[in-house]
């Protein structure tokens, strides 16, 4: 995937994860969250399930969104004073 595809995937996945986890991070924050989520989700899906991130398709968006949700959950669990919603 090219850099533009990573940014688009990151924006979509980060936005969806922010909606699901009820907390917005702004445009740039959502893009970064989505890209990190794509890396985490891609690693987990290829390692555990044998499903790689291949491009900008529905499977990749779902995997990246799940990865971004995991990143948000871990960040919230490690941040003191922030209530888990």
DSSP file (Angstrom, degrees, kcal/mol; ACC not computed):
  #  RESIDUE AA STRUCTURE BP1 BP2  ACC     N-H-->O    O-->H-N    N-H-->O    O-->H-N    TCO  KAPPA ALPHA  PHI   PSI    X-CA   Y-CA   Z-CA
    1    1 A X              0   0    0      0, 0.0     2,-0.1     0, 0.0    54,-0.1   0.000 360.0 360.0 360.0 143.5    0.0    0.0    0.0
    2    2 A X     >  -     0   0    0      1,-0.1     4,-2.0     4,-0.0     5,-0.2  -0.308 360.0 -99.8 -83.0 172.2    1.2    3.5   -0.7
    3    3 A X  H  > S+     0   0    0      1,-0.2     4,-2.1     2,-0.2     5,-0.1   0.855 122.3  53.6 -63.4 -36.1    1.3    6.3    1.7
    4    4 A X  H  > S+     0   0    0      2,-0.2     4,-2.6     1,-0.2    -1,-0.2   0.906 108.0  50.3 -66.3 -40.4   -1.9    7.9    0.6
    5    5 A X  H  > S+     0   0    0      1,-0.2     4,-2.9     2,-0.2     5,-0.2   0.894 109.8  51.1 -64.2 -39.3   -3.7    4.5    1.1
    6    6 A X  H  X S+     0   0    0     -4,-2.0     4,-2.7     2,-0.2    -2,-0.2   0.903 111.2  48.2 -63.6 -40.7   -2.3    4.3    4.6
    7    7 A X  H  X S+     0   0    0     -4,-2.1     4,-2.5     2,-0.2    -2,-0.2   0.922 114.0  45.5 -66.5 -43.9   -3.5    7.8    5.4
    8    8 A X  H  X S+     0   0    0     -4,-2.6     4,-2.5     2,-0.2     5,-0.2   0.932 115.1  47.4 -64.5 -45.5   -7.0    7.1    4.0
    9    9 A X  H  X S+     0   0    0     -4,-2.9     4,-2.8     1,-0.2     5,-0.3   0.915 113.1  49.9 -61.2 -42.5   -7.2    3.8    5.8
   10   10 A X  H  X S+     0   0    0     -4,-2.7     4,-2.7    -5,-0.2    24,-0.3   0.897 110.4  49.7 -62.7 -41.6   -5.9    5.5    9.0
   11   11 A X  H  X S+     0   0    0     -4,-2.5     4,-2.2     2,-0.2    -2,-0.2   0.937 114.9  43.1 -63.7 -46.6   -8.5    8.2    8.7
   12   12 A X  H  X S+     0   0    0     -4,-2.5     4,-2.4     2,-0.2    -2,-0.2   0.948 118.8  42.9 -65.1 -49.4  -11.4    5.8    8.2
   13   13 A X  H  X S+     0   0    0     -4,-2.8     4,-2.6    -5,-0.2     5,-0.2   0.909 115.5  48.7 -66.3 -42.6  -10.3    3.3   10.9
   14   14 A X  H  X S+     0   0    0     -4,-2.7     4,-2.3    -5,-0.3    -1,-0.2   0.901 112.2  48.9 -64.2 -40.9   -9.4    6.1   13.4
   15   15 A X  H  X S+     0   0    0     -4,-2.2     4,-2.1    -5,-0.3    -2,-0.2   0.930 113.2  46.5 -63.9 -45.9  -12.7    7.8   12.9
   16   16 A X  H  X S+     0   0    0     -4,-2.4     4,-2.5     1,-0.2    -2,-0.2   0.913 112.8  49.4 -63.6 -42.2  -14.7    4.6   13.3
   17   17 A X  H  X S+     0   0    0     -4,-2.6     4,-2.8     1,-0.2    -1,-0.2   0.889 109.5  52.4 -64.6 -38.5  -12.8    3.6   16.4
   18   18 A X  H  <>S+     0   0    0     -4,-2.3     5,-2.2     2,-0.2     4,-0.5   0.887 111.1  47.3 -63.9 -38.7  -13.3    7.1   17.9
   19   19 A X  H ><5S+     0   0    0     -4,-2.1     3,-0.6     3,-0.2    -2,-0.2   0.928 114.9  45.3 -66.7 -44.5  -17.1    6.7   17.3
   20   20 A X  H 3<5S+     0   0    0     -4,-2.5    -2,-0.2     1,-0.2    -1,-0.2   0.903 118.6  41.5 -66.4 -41.8  -17.2    3.2   18.8
   21   21 A X  T 3<5S-     0   0    0     -4,-2.8    -1,-0.2    -5,-0.2    -2,-0.2   0.393 109.8-124.2 -89.5   3.3  -15.1    4.1   21.8
   22   22 A X  T < 5S+     0   0    0     -3,-0.6    -3,-0.2    -4,-0.5     2,-0.2   0.947  74.2 100.2  54.9  61.7  -16.9    7.5   22.3
   23   23 A X      < -     0   0    0     -5,-2.2     2,-0.2    -6,-0.1    -2,-0.1  -0.640  57.0-146.8-172.0 113.5  -13.9    9.9   22.2
   24   24 A X        -     0   0    0     -2,-0.2     3,-0.1     1,-0.1    -9,-0.1  -0.546  10.2-173.0 -85.7 150.4  -12.7   12.0   19.3
   25   25 A X     >  -     0   0    0      1,-0.3     4,-0.7    -2,-0.2    -1,-0.1   0.230  46.3-107.4-123.5  10.4   -9.1   12.8   18.7
   26   26 A X  H  >  -     0   0    0      3,-0.2     4,-2.6     2,-0.1    -1,-0.3  -0.076  46.5 -64.5  81.6 171.8   -9.3   15.3   15.9
   27   27 A X  H  > S+     0   0    0      2,-0.2     4,-2.0     1,-0.2     5,-0.1   0.949 135.2  40.0 -62.1 -53.4   -8.4   14.8   12.2
   28   28 A X  H  > S+     0   0    0      1,-0.2     4,-2.5     2,-0.2     5,-0.2   0.896 116.3  51.7 -65.4 -40.2   -4.7   14.2   12.7
   29   29 A X  H  X S+     0   0    0     -4,-0.7     4,-2.8     1,-0.2    -1,-0.2   0.898 109.7  49.4 -62.7 -41.3   -5.2   12.2   15.9
   30   30 A X  H  X S+     0   0    0     -4,-2.6     4,-2.5     2,-0.2   -16,-0.2   0.884 110.7  50.4 -65.8 -38.5   -7.7    9.9   14.1
   31   31 A X  H  X S+     0   0    0     -4,-2.0     4,-2.4     2,-0.2    -2,-0.2   0.946 114.3  43.5 -64.5 -47.6   -5.3    9.4   11.2
   32   32 A X  H  X S+     0   0    0     -4,-2.5     4,-2.7     2,-0.2     5,-0.3   0.924 114.6  50.3 -63.8 -44.4   -2.4    8.5   13.5
   33   33 A X  H  X S+     0   0    0     -4,-2.8     4,-2.6    -5,-0.2    -1,-0.2   0.908 111.8  48.4 -59.0 -43.1   -4.7    6.3   15.7
   34   34 A X  H  X S+     0   0    0     -4,-2.5     4,-2.4   -24,-0.3    -1,-0.2   0.883 111.4  48.8 -66.8 -39.3   -5.9    4.5   12.6
   35   35 A X  H  X S+     0   0    0     -4,-2.4     4,-2.1     2,-0.2    -2,-0.2   0.932 114.5  45.1 -67.1 -44.7   -2.4    3.9   11.2
   36   36 A X  H  X S+     0   0    0     -4,-2.7     4,-2.7     1,-0.2    -2,-0.2   0.910 113.6  51.5 -63.3 -40.6   -1.2    2.6   14.5
   37   37 A X  H  X S+     0   0    0     -4,-2.6     4,-3.4    -5,-0.3     5,-0.3   0.874 107.4  52.6 -62.3 -37.6   -4.4    0.5   14.7
   38   38 A X  H  X S+     0   0    0     -4,-2.4     4,-2.7     2,-0.2     5,-0.2   0.899 110.7  47.5 -65.0 -40.0   -3.7   -0.9   11.2
   39   39 A X  H  X S+     0   0    0     -4,-2.1     4,-2.2     2,-0.2    -2,-0.2   0.936 117.1  42.0 -65.8 -45.6   -0.3   -1.9   12.3
   40   40 A X  H  X S+     0   0    0     -4,-2.7     4,-2.6     2,-0.2     5,-0.2   0.953 119.4  43.7 -65.7 -49.7   -1.5   -3.6   15.5
   41   41 A X  H  X S+     0   0    0     -4,-3.4     4,-3.0     1,-0.2     5,-0.2   0.891 114.0  50.9 -63.7 -40.1   -4.5   -5.1   13.8
   42   42 A X  H  X S+     0   0    0     -4,-2.7     4,-2.2    -5,-0.3     5,-0.3   0.902 111.4  47.8 -64.0 -41.5   -2.5   -6.3   10.8
   43   43 A X  H  X S+     0   0    0     -4,-2.2     4,-2.2    -5,-0.2     5,-0.2   0.944 116.1  43.5 -63.5 -47.9    0.1   -7.9   13.0
   44   44 A X  H  X>S+     0   0    0     -4,-2.6     4,-2.9     1,-0.2     5,-0.6   0.912 115.5  47.4 -66.2 -42.6   -2.5   -9.7   15.1
   45   45 A X  I  X>S+     0   0    0     -4,-3.0     6,-2.1    -5,-0.2     4,-1.3   0.888 115.9  43.6 -69.7 -37.0   -4.6  -10.8   12.2
   46   46 A X  I  <5S+     0   0    0     -4,-2.2    -1,-0.2     4,-0.3    -2,-0.2   0.866 120.1  42.3 -75.1 -33.8   -1.7  -12.1   10.1
   47   47 A X  I  <5S+     0   0    0     -4,-2.2    -2,-0.2    -5,-0.3    -3,-0.2   0.936 128.1  26.3 -75.8 -47.5   -0.1  -13.8   13.1
   48   48 A X  I  <5S+     0   0    0     -4,-2.9    -3,-0.2    -5,-0.2    -2,-0.2   0.855 138.3  20.1 -87.6 -36.6   -3.2  -15.3   14.7
   49   49 A X  I  <<S-     0   0    0     -4,-1.3    -3,-0.2    -5,-0.6    -4,-0.1   0.583  92.3-122.7-112.2 -13.7   -5.6  -15.7   11.8
   50   50 A X      < +     0   0    0     -5,-1.0     2,-0.7    -6,-0.2    -4,-0.3   0.726  67.6 133.2  75.2  21.6   -3.4  -15.7    8.7
   51   51 A X        -     0   0    0     -6,-2.1    -1,-0.2    -7,-0.1    -2,-0.1  -0.908  40.2-160.4-107.2 108.4   -5.3  -12.7    7.3
   52   52 A X        -     0   0    0     -2,-0.7     2,-0.7    -6,-0.1    -9,-0.1  -0.469  26.2-108.8 -85.9 158.7   -3.0  -10.0    5.9
   53   53 A X        +     0   0    0      1,-0.2     3,-0.1    -2,-0.1    -1,-0.1  -0.787  44.4 170.1 -79.7 117.4   -3.7   -6.4    5.2
   54   54 A X        -     0   0    0     -2,-0.7     2,-0.3     1,-0.3    -1,-0.2   0.678  50.3 -49.4-108.4 -20.8   -3.6   -6.3    1.5
   55   55 A X  S    S-     0   0    0      2,-0.1     2,-1.5   -54,-0.1    -1,-0.3  -0.966  83.2 -38.6 174.0-164.5   -5.0   -2.9    0.5
   56   56 A X  S    S+     0   0    0     -2,-0.3     2,-0.2     4,-0.1   -50,-0.0  -0.657  86.4 120.5 -90.9  83.5   -7.7   -0.4    0.9
   57   57 A X  S  > S-     0   0    0     -2,-1.5     4,-2.1     1,-0.0     5,-0.2  -0.798  78.5 -89.9-135.9 177.9  -10.7   -2.8    1.2
   58   58 A X  H  > S+     0   0    0     -2,-0.2     4,-2.4     1,-0.2     5,-0.2   0.877 122.9  53.4 -61.5 -40.0  -13.4   -3.7    3.7
   59   59 A X  H  > S+     0   0    0      1,-0.2     4,-2.6     2,-0.2    -1,-0.2   0.923 110.1  47.4 -61.6 -44.6  -11.4   -6.4    5.4
   60   60 A X  H  > S+     0   0    0      1,-0.2     4,-2.7     2,-0.2    -1,-0.2   0.878 110.8  51.9 -65.2 -37.9   -8.5   -4.0    5.9
   61   61 A X  H  X S+     0   0    0     -4,-2.1     4,-2.3     2,-0.2    -2,-0.2   0.920 111.8  46.3 -64.9 -43.0  -10.8   -1.3    7.3
   62   62 A X  H  X S+     0   0    0     -4,-2.4     4,-2.5     2,-0.2    -2,-0.2   0.934 114.4  47.3 -64.3 -45.9  -12.3   -3.8    9.8
   63   63 A X  H  X S+     0   0    0     -4,-2.6     4,-2.3     1,-0.2    -2,-0.2   0.919 114.2  46.9 -62.3 -44.3   -8.9   -5.1   10.9
   64   64 A X  H  X S+     0   0    0     -4,-2.7     4,-2.4     2,-0.2    -1,-0.2   0.878 111.7  51.3 -66.1 -38.0   -7.5   -1.6   11.3
   65   65 A X  H  X S+     0   0    0     -4,-2.3     4,-2.3     2,-0.2    -2,-0.2   0.919 110.4  48.1 -65.8 -43.5  -10.6   -0.4   13.2
   66   66 A X  H  X S+     0   0    0     -4,-2.5     4,-2.1     2,-0.2    -2,-0.2   0.909 112.1  50.4 -62.7 -41.6  -10.3   -3.4   15.6
   67   67 A X  H  X S+     0   0    0     -4,-2.3     4,-2.2     1,-0.2    -2,-0.2   0.903 110.0  49.8 -61.9 -41.5   -6.6   -2.6   16.0
   68   68 A X  H  X S+     0   0    0     -4,-2.4     4,-2.5     2,-0.2    -2,-0.2   0.870 108.6  52.7 -66.1 -37.0   -7.4    1.1   16.8
   69   69 A X  H  X S+     0   0    0     -4,-2.3     4,-2.6     2,-0.2    -1,-0.2   0.903 109.2  49.8 -63.5 -40.9  -10.0    0.0   19.3
   70   70 A X  H  X S+     0   0    0     -4,-2.1     4,-2.6     2,-0.2     5,-0.2   0.919 110.2  50.4 -62.4 -43.7   -7.4   -2.2   21.0
   71   71 A X  H  X S+     0   0    0     -4,-2.2     4,-2.5     2,-0.2    -2,-0.2   0.921 112.2  47.0 -61.4 -44.6   -4.9    0.8   21.0
   72   72 A X  H  X S+     0   0    0     -4,-2.5     4,-2.6     2,-0.2     5,-0.2   0.929 112.5  49.9 -62.4 -45.5   -7.6    3.1   22.6
   73   73 A X  H  X S+     0   0    0     -4,-2.6     4,-2.1     1,-0.2    -2,-0.2   0.911 112.9  45.8 -62.0 -43.4   -8.5    0.5   25.2
   74   74 A X  H  X S+     0   0    0     -4,-2.6     4,-1.9     2,-0.2    -1,-0.2   0.920 112.9  50.5 -65.8 -43.3   -4.9   -0.1   26.2
   75   75 A X  H  X S+     0   0    0     -4,-2.5     4,-1.0    -5,-0.2    -2,-0.2   0.903 112.2  47.2 -62.3 -40.9   -4.2    3.6   26.3
   76   76 A X  H  < S+     0   0    0     -4,-2.6     6,-0.2     1,-0.2    -1,-0.2   0.869 110.9  51.7 -68.4 -35.9   -7.2    4.2   28.6
   77   77 A X  H  < S+     0   0    0     -4,-2.1    -1,-0.2    -5,-0.2    -2,-0.2   0.836 113.7  44.1 -69.2 -31.2   -6.3    1.3   30.8
   78   78 A X  H  < S+     0   0    0     -4,-1.9     2,-0.7    -5,-0.1    -1,-0.2   0.601  94.7  88.8 -89.5 -11.8   -2.8    2.7   31.3
   79   79 A X  S >< S-     0   0    0     -4,-1.0     3,-1.2    -3,-0.2     2,-0.1  -0.779  75.7-137.2 -90.9 114.5   -3.8    6.3   31.8
   80   80 A X  T 3  S+     0   0    0     -2,-0.7     3,-0.1     1,-0.2    -2,-0.1  -0.416  82.4  21.2 -70.7 144.1   -4.5    7.0   35.5
   81   81 A X  T 3  S+     0   0    0      1,-0.2     2,-0.6    -2,-0.1    -1,-0.2   0.362  91.8 114.5  86.0  -6.1   -7.5    9.1   36.3
   82   82 A X    <   -     0   0    0     -3,-1.2     2,-0.2    -6,-0.2    -1,-0.2  -0.878  64.0-132.5-101.6 123.4   -9.3    8.5   33.1
   83   83 A X        -     0   0    0     -2,-0.6     2,-0.5    -3,-0.1    -6,-0.0  -0.521  18.1-121.7 -74.7 135.5  -12.5    6.5   33.5
   84   84 A X              0   0    0     -2,-0.2    -1,-0.1     1,-0.1   -11,-0.0  -0.662 360.0 360.0 -76.7 126.0  -13.1    3.6   31.2
   85   85 A X              0   0    0     -2,-0.5    -1,-0.1   -64,-0.2    -2,-0.0   0.405 360.0 360.0-101.7 360.0  -16.3    4.2   29.3
